[in-house]
Amino acid sequence: MENQETQEKQEETKQPGNKSLKIGLYILLTAAFLMVVVLLAMHYMNTKKTFISKEFDYTLEFDSSQLKYEKILLNSSDKVYMDRFGVNGSEDKFYLAVNRIDASTDIDELMEAFESDDSYSFTREENVAFGAGGYKAFRISYEDTSGTVPVKVYYYYDAEDSLLFTVCTDEAHKSVLEKALSSVRIGNR
């Protein structure tokens, strides 16, 4: 009988410890789950992104709720790509694009070829500052009125790195695209 009473007392003392241990584990698991949910929510709610291009050696900050990044193949035989940050819903119409131009390309000759049939009339400006580093560029611009909405096209040619930054915009999207362009950092300059 004493043996049975001793066993019952031991079982009674074990059960409260087991309950406390189980409750503690539930609390820890719940806390871990909530922490994961909060971290994921913080990551996906933060729409400010920093894009780093290893191919063209530049960085750019943009708001992913306003702009969408795409890597576009321009020439499949030479594997020539362009980075494009298009306005959500109008990626093909309004965008900031970056690509490399061969250093041997004569920009003046290229523009003259476009202007020869009077379909384009470019404005040219030298030593225009752009980006977070105030990089100097040759800016070429024109207005395209052939579509339903007139768009302004700005080309910033950075001869030092042979990079061409293209901004194609209307008035409604100009500030979003200019903000992204102003955040550009090229290499370690």
N, C-alpha and C positions, 0 to 999 in steps of 0.2 A: 504494500500500500504506500509506504513512504517513497518507494521507488517511482510509483505512478505519480504521486504528488510532485515529486522533484522534476519529473519529465514535463508535467503540465506547466509548472512555474518557468521552466527553461523555454518552452514554446511561447508562453505569454511574453517573456522578455525579448524573444527573437522577433516576434511579429511587429511590435512598434518600431523597431529598428528597420525592418524591411519596408514598412510603410514610409518612413522618413526617407529612406534611400530612394524608393520609387518616386516620391514627390520631388525630391531633389533632382533626380534625373529628368523628370518631366519638365521642371522649371529650366534646367540647363538646355535641354533640347529645344524648348520653345524660344528661349533667348537666342540661341544660335540661329534658328530659323528666321526670327525677326531681324536679326542683324544682317543675314544674307539678303533678305527682302529689301531692307533699307539701303544697303550698298548697291544693289542692282537698280533700285529706283533712282538713287542719286546719279548713277552712271547714265541711265537713259533719259533722265530729266535734264541733264546738262547738255544743251544743244550746241554749246560753243566747242568747236573742234579745231585742232591744229593739224594741218596736212603737211607731211614732210615728203618731198619728192627727191628720191635718191637719183633718179634718172636725170633730172634737170638741176638738181642741187639748189632747191629753194624751199622755204616754208611759207605757209599762208594760213591765216586764221579765218574761220567762217562759222556762221550759224547754220547748223544742219536743218533747222526748221524753215530756213529761207532758201538755202542753196543746196544743190545735190551734186556730188562729185561723180564724174565719169572719166574713164580712161578710154580714149577713142583712137582706133587704128586708122591712120591716114593713108599709109602705103604698106600693103602686106608684103610686097617683095623685099623692101628695105627695112621692114619692121619699124616704121616711123609712127610715133604716137603723139597724142596731144592730151593734156589734162584740161578738163572743162568743169567749171563750177557754174551750173545752170540754175536759174531761178526755178524753184519748185513749180511744176505744172507748165512751165514755158521754157524748158531746158534748151530747146533748139533756137528759140528767138532771142532770149536775153541771157547773157553769160559772160564769164571771165574765162578766157582760155590761155593756156601757156604751151608753147612749143619752141623747139630749137630751130634756128635758121642757120644754114651753112654760112660760115664766116666769109666765104668767097662771093656770096650773093651781093650784087650791086643793087641796093634798095632803090636808088634814084632811077636806074634803068628799068627796074620792075614796075615802079609807079608810072613811069612814062608809057610803058606798054599798056597799062590799064587806062590811062587818060587819053590814049591816041584815038579812041573811037568816041570820045566825048560822053561816055556813059558814067565816068567818074571824074570828080574834081576834088583833089586832096588838099588839105591844109597841112603845111609842114612846119614843125617847130623843133629847134635843136636845144639840147641841154635842159629838157624838162625833167623836173624831179618827180619821182614816184616811189612808192613803197616805204617801209619803215626806216630804211637806211638812206632815204633821199637820193636814190640811185639816179644817175643821169641817163636820159634816153632821148632818142629821136622819136618824136610823137607825130604820127600821121593820123589825120581824122577826116571823116566825111559823113554826110547825112544821106541815109537811104530812105527815099520817100516812095519807093515802088510798092510797098506793102500797105496793108490797111492801117497800120500804126507806123508813123515815121520813127526810125531808129538812128541813133548816133553810133558810129563805130570809131573806136580809138585804138590805134596800134602804138604800143610803147616798145621800141626796139632798143634793147640793152646790148650794144655792140661788144662790150667787154666780156660778156658771157654768151653772146650769140643767142639771147633769149628774146622771144617775141610774146608780149602780153597783149591780148586782144580783149577789149571791153565792147560788147554790143548791147545797147540799152535804150530804153525809152525813158521819159521823165519819171514815170512811176517807180522804176526799179533802179534808178541811177545811184541813189544813196547806198543801197545794199551792196551793189557791185563795187562802188568806189571804196567803201569801207574794207571790203576784202582785199582790193588792190593796195590800199594803204598799209595793210598788215604784212605785205610781202617782205621777206628777208632772203637775200641771195647769198648762198655759200657762207663763207665766214668773213664777208665784207661788212 
